[in-house]
Amino acid sequence: MIIREKQALEHFGDFVKVVVDIDRTILAMGCELHVDCAQELEQDGSKPEHLWGANVYPISKEIDFVSLINIRPAVGNRAMEIEKPEIRSQVEAIITNLLFP
């Protein structure tokens, strides 16, 4: 499910996988794997280099920035966690704006 404006998280339970397009400021969520959400966004016109994965915990409103799609040695991200503070901030801002009232 691609989210372009505020959405409620009630029907997703305790945990939801999210992929954020930091260029288009949209996200896809609710896929079984982060790569599935990334593919959904790519089919909608997103570029892979702008997509970053995270996990959202709706009840606590916590975000962790861990996903296999984040492993990108070519851009200096060698781990599953988003390492660059500026990218983490963008991802967090987009998630917060679109998912948390």
C-alpha positions in Angstrom: 0.0 0.0 0.0 1.5 3.3 -1.1 0.9 6.2 1.3 1.0 9.8 0.0 -0.9 11.5 2.9 -1.6 10.8 6.5 -2.9 7.3 7.2 -3.9 5.5 10.4 -1.9 2.5 11.5 -4.6 0.7 13.6 -5.1 -2.2 11.3 -1.4 -3.1 11.0 -1.0 -4.5 14.5 2.3 -4.2 16.5 4.8 -4.0 13.7 4.8 -2.9 10.0 7.6 -2.9 7.4 7.9 0.4 5.6 9.9 1.6 2.6 10.3 5.4 2.2 11.1 7.3 -1.0 13.1 10.2 0.3 12.8 12.1 -3.0 9.1 11.8 -3.5 8.3 11.9 0.3 6.0 8.9 0.1 6.1 5.4 1.5 4.8 1.9 1.0 4.0 -0.3 3.9 2.4 -3.6 4.9 4.4 -5.8 2.6 5.8 -9.2 3.8 9.3 -8.1 2.8 10.9 -4.7 2.4 11.9 -5.6 -1.1 8.2 -6.1 -2.0 7.4 -2.5 -0.8 10.4 -1.2 -2.7 9.1 -2.9 -5.9 5.7 -1.4 -5.4 7.2 2.0 -5.2 9.4 1.4 -8.2 6.4 0.4 -10.3 4.9 3.7 -9.2 7.9 5.7 -10.5 10.3 5.7 -7.6 14.1 5.3 -8.2 15.8 2.6 -6.2 18.5 5.0 -5.0 15.9 7.0 -3.1 14.3 4.0 -1.3 15.2 3.1 2.3 13.7 0.5 4.6 12.5 0.8 8.2 10.2 -0.9 10.7 7.4 1.0 12.5 5.9 0.0 15.8 2.5 1.8 15.8 1.6 1.4 19.5 4.9 2.9 20.8 5.4 5.1 17.7 9.0 3.8 17.5 11.0 3.4 14.3 14.0 1.3 13.6 16.0 1.8 10.5 16.9 -1.8 9.7 16.3 -3.5 6.4 18.3 -5.7 3.9 17.5 -3.1 1.2 19.6 -0.6 3.1 22.9 -2.5 2.4 24.5 -0.2 -0.2 28.3 -0.2 -0.1 28.4 2.0 -3.2 26.9 4.9 -1.2 28.7 4.1 2.0 25.9 2.2 3.8 27.5 -1.2 4.6 25.0 -2.3 7.2 21.3 -3.2 7.3 20.8 -0.1 9.5 20.7 3.4 7.8 24.0 4.8 8.9 24.0 8.4 7.5 22.3 10.7 9.9 20.8 12.9 7.2 19.1 10.0 5.5 17.8 8.7 8.9 16.4 12.1 9.6 14.6 12.2 6.2 13.2 8.8 6.6 12.0 9.5 10.1 10.4 12.9 9.1 8.5 11.2 6.2 7.2 8.4 8.4 6.3 10.7 11.2 4.5 13.1 8.9 2.5 10.4 7.0 1.8 7.9 9.8 1.7 9.6 13.2 -1.0 12.2 13.9 
